[in-house]
Amino acid sequence: MEIKTIEKAELPVFLDIIHRSFATAAEEFGLTRENCPKHTAFLPIEYLETQFGWGWLMFGLYDCGTPVGYVSLSAEDGGTYELHHLAVLPEFRHRGGGKRLLDHAKAVVNENRGTKITIEIIEESTVLREWYAANGFLHTGTEKFPHLPFTTGFMEWRNE
C-alpha cells in the first residue's frame, strides 16, 4: 500500500471512497440524509472541492494502484491540525491501511512543525474511540449538539 497526495481531478473517486466507508457508520448509528444531512456519508462534492481550494492537505491510500482510502488535514491556529474523513473501504479494512493513513498524517504534521492533531468522532463508537486511543490520541471531551443525533467526542494527539 502507498499514500499519495490527491489532485483535484481525483476528488470524485475519493468522494465515493468516503461515502462507501462512512456508510457503515451511518448504518450502525441510524444516520440518514433526513436526520443527519451533514454526516460524512452524505458529503457533497462541493465540500471536497471547497476544502481543496482552502489548501487542505488530502491524501489517498492505494492498494496495487487502486484507490482504497482517504484522509485530509486542515491547518488551524497555533500549530494545530484537524484530521478529517479518515476512510478505508470496508473490504480493505483490518489490513493496516487506516493506521498507515494516520501515521502519514502525523508525519506531515511533524514535518510542518505542527504541535497537535485534533479529531471529532461519534462518541458512541467505542471501537473507533479505542482505535484512536491505541494510536496515541487522548480523549478531551464530548458535546451534544442539538442538530446531531449522536454525541460528538473530541480527541487529540500531541506531537512531542
Sequence and secondary structure as in RCSB ss.txt:
>XXXX:A:sequence
MEIKTIEKAELPVFLDIIHRSFATAAEEFGLTRENCPKHTAFLPIEYLETQFGWGWLMFGLYDCGTPVGYVSLSA
EDGGTYELHHLAVLPEFRHRGGGKRLLDHAKAVVNENRGTKITIEIIEESTVLREWYAANGFLHTGTEKFPHLPF
TTGFMEWRNE
>XXXX:A:secstr
 EEEE  GGGHHHHHHHHHHHHHHHHHHTT  TTT TTSGGG  HHHHHHHHHTT EEEEEEETTEEEEEEEEEE
 GGGEEEEEEEEE GGG SSSHHHHHHHHHHHHHHHTT  EEEEEEETT HHHHHHHHHTT EEEEEE  TT SS
 EEEEEEE  
